[in-house]
Every structure is written in C-alpha cells, then in structure tokens.
C-alpha cells in the first residue's frame, strides 16, 4: 500500500493480532463491560464487538489487495480472491491450471513459470510469512502442505523432457537399416 507504506506481511500480522484481540474479547469482554460500563454493559460490549468487526473488514480488504499486488509484482497472476478460503482456492486453481498447461506443452517457459512460483512460494510466502499466515487464519498448515504437494507434482510435470533418447533411437535405427542394406548388397 503506497499510501501507508504497509505490505502484505504487515496486514497478515495485523490479521493475526486481530485474531488474538477477538479471542481475548470473546473470553473477557462481558466482564470488562460490566466493570467499566455498569450502566449499559450489553451496549458497550456490542460497540466493541462492532469495532472489532470493522477492524477485521478493514484489514481484510487491504490484505487481499496487498497479496494480489505482491503476487502480481512477482509475475504470478492469481484469480481474484476476497477471503482466506478464496485465497487458498486461487492458489490451488493457479497451480492446477499450470500443471495442466505443463503436461500439454512441456516447454522451457512452463518450467520457468514453475521455478518462479516455487521460488516465491518457498522463499517469501512460506519462509517470511508462514507463521503469520497460519496465526492470522489466512492459510492453515494443512493447506500449505497441500499446496506443497501440488507444487511437487507441478515440478515433475513441468520439467522439460529431452528428445535425446528419441533422436538416439532414430540414429540407431538408421544405422541398423544401413548395415542390413550394406550386407544384403554385398551378398549379391
């Protein structure tokens, strides 16, 4: 976010912090309301709950935009997402589509796309954001693991296959046919 100077990791951290505040408020909010607003504790508790919900909505709006920007800046165009579930779905859809393309064309470009995503996923998303992604309920550990499995499958299907074996087979076949023709013509 250019206006604030905040990045995706900052918003992910805020989301995790919000989760902590919401959890604490859920456990002690009624007692705090009764202690500090004895005249109208229900209204006070609702006001704080509303503020927490507004905070969550504000963080989420900025978070999904920041994540989209971060991935786009790294050459990864994910489908649109506006929630944690949709983010997970966007990652899986991107990888599924890329696996399909890699299996059909198996080009050097597909392998470079894989390497770019794999590098960004492992070196930035997991290494730098991993802990806050899980604590902020953006991605669970099992969702991250499932993406890792798909990433391995993508890597296997995107590696360009060599035509060397086919070429060697054709050369060997030509040499054998040449020898057979040579032997047949020598006998006659």
PyMOL commands that set and color helices and strands:
alter all, ss='L'
color gray80, all
select helices_A, chain A and resi 8-36+41-73+84-105+108-135+141-158+164-187
alter helices_A, ss='H'
color red, helices_A
deselect
rebuild
show_as cartoon
